[in-house]
Amino acid sequence: EDDDDEEEEHPASADSIPPPPALRRLSIVHCPGYEAGESSVAAARSIEGRRADYGFVDSVEAEIR
């Protein structure tokens, strides 16, 4: 049959594959109230109106003890 005469397809050699595009640095601010350019001290400050309630964590830790 003619199947034996067909050439097998080979993947492209590494030299012919172009490199991926350069990655651009993406700056995302996750915390509302923090503006880019503020110091890390400002970022560490709590945001007004948002306080963590650790009562649940404390009660779970008390049960473990």
Order of alpha helices (4+ residues) and beta strands (2+ residues): alpha-alpha
